[in-house]
Amino acid sequence: MSNTNTIVRIPLAKLLPHPENPNRMAKAAFKKLKNHIKQTHRYEPLLVRSHPEIENCFELINGHHRTEALRQIGETFADCIIWDVDDDQTRILLATLNRLGGKDELSAKVSLLKNLSEKYSSKELAKLLPDTRTVIDRLKDITKPMDCLTENPKLFLNSMVFFLNDEQLKTVNDALENAIKTGLTPRPDLGVSSKSQKLANAITIIAKQYLNTGR
């Protein structure tokens, strides 16, 4: 990987999105981003590479939302930094740099990890990406399209991290196991084909039951 941090001005018309970018931003957050750029005329330069297929064009690596914001406020050029990176290096950057803002779209994230897994092991990916090896393995286990992705391809992948003491962990595990045994799912379209999906469904069941009690 070779690169330079020299900033160059590139026409927005020549900046094309990367098809495997999994990152999406909520409308409210995007509106704030757009207003900030419009008011201050300042933004972090976009990170791009020469497009691998289209001559005289560039492929976005980091800055998809900033690019769209610039277009919407009427700008025609963008400040960019050009890096010389191959497809696999670009995928690594997509999975790391873009994670700093917005959320990962589940179907795109799974596809991105599938492509990276052809070259890297889960252990290697855990050292390169912000995800843990456990999360990577669970996402790689989604080997066939889930019904929820077919019906809702824009489903987002949201992560939650908890730190529990031994007593809390036992209580939570007991509750999750009981919820899984009920065979109920808060949304049938999500399915229960993997352990991570079962746990996600179980914790949602518990949360909904708590809310329904009015406590």
Secondary structure in CASP SS format (residue, H / E / C, confidence):
PFRMAT SS
TARGET T0000
AUTHOR 0000-0000-0000
METHOD secondary structure of the structure
MODEL  1
M C 1.00
S E 1.00
N E 1.00
T E 1.00
N E 1.00
T E 1.00
I E 1.00
V E 1.00
R E 1.00
I E 1.00
P E 1.00
L H 1.00
A H 1.00
K H 1.00
L E 1.00
L E 1.00
P C 1.00
H C 1.00
P C 1.00
E C 1.00
N C 1.00
P C 1.00
N E 1.00
R E 1.00
M C 1.00
A C 1.00
K H 1.00
A H 1.00
A H 1.00
F H 1.00
K H 1.00
K H 1.00
L H 1.00
K H 1.00
N H 1.00
H H 1.00
I H 1.00
K H 1.00
Q H 1.00
T H 1.00
H C 1.00
R C 1.00
Y C 1.00
E C 1.00
P C 1.00
L E 1.00
L E 1.00
V E 1.00
R E 1.00
S E 1.00
H C 1.00
P C 1.00
E C 1.00
I C 1.00
E C 1.00
N C 1.00
C C 1.00
F E 1.00
E E 1.00
L E 1.00
I E 1.00
N E 1.00
G C 1.00
H H 1.00
H H 1.00
R H 1.00
T H 1.00
E H 1.00
A H 1.00
L H 1.00
R H 1.00
Q H 1.00
I C 1.00
G C 1.00
E C 1.00
T C 1.00
F E 1.00
A E 1.00
D E 1.00
C E 1.00
I E 1.00
I E 1.00
W E 1.00
D E 1.00
V C 1.00
D C 1.00
D H 1.00
D H 1.00
Q H 1.00
T H 1.00
R H 1.00
I H 1.00
L H 1.00
L H 1.00
A H 1.00
T H 1.00
L H 1.00
N H 1.00
R H 1.00
L H 1.00
G C 1.00
G C 1.00
K E 1.00
D E 1.00
E E 1.00
L H 1.00
S H 1.00
A H 1.00
K H 1.00
V H 1.00
S H 1.00
L H 1.00
L H 1.00
K H 1.00
N H 1.00
L H 1.00
S H 1.00
E C 1.00
K C 1.00
Y C 1.00
S C 1.00
S H 1.00
K H 1.00
E H 1.00
L H 1.00
A H 1.00
K H 1.00
L H 1.00
L C 1.00
P C 1.00
D C 1.00
T C 1.00
R H 1.00
T H 1.00
V H 1.00
I H 1.00
D H 1.00
R H 1.00
L H 1.00
K H 1.00
D C 1.00
I C 1.00
T C 1.00
K C 1.00
P C 1.00
M C 1.00
D H 1.00
C H 1.00
L H 1.00
T H 1.00
E H 1.00
N C 1.00
P C 1.00
K C 1.00
L C 1.00
F E 1.00
L E 1.00
N C 1.00
S C 1.00
M C 1.00
V C 1.00
F C 1.00
F C 1.00
L C 1.00
N C 1.00
D H 1.00
E H 1.00
Q H 1.00
L H 1.00
K H 1.00
T H 1.00
V H 1.00
N H 1.00
D H 1.00
A H 1.00
L H 1.00
E H 1.00
N H 1.00
A H 1.00
I H 1.00
K H 1.00
T C 1.00
G C 1.00
L C 1.00
T C 1.00
P C 1.00
R C 1.00
P H 1.00
D H 1.00
L H 1.00
G C 1.00
V C 1.00
S C 1.00
S C 1.00
K H 1.00
S H 1.00
Q H 1.00
K H 1.00
L H 1.00
A H 1.00
N H 1.00
A H 1.00
I H 1.00
T H 1.00
I H 1.00
I H 1.00
A H 1.00
K H 1.00
Q H 1.00
Y H 1.00
L H 1.00
N H 1.00
T C 1.00
G C 1.00
R C 1.00
END
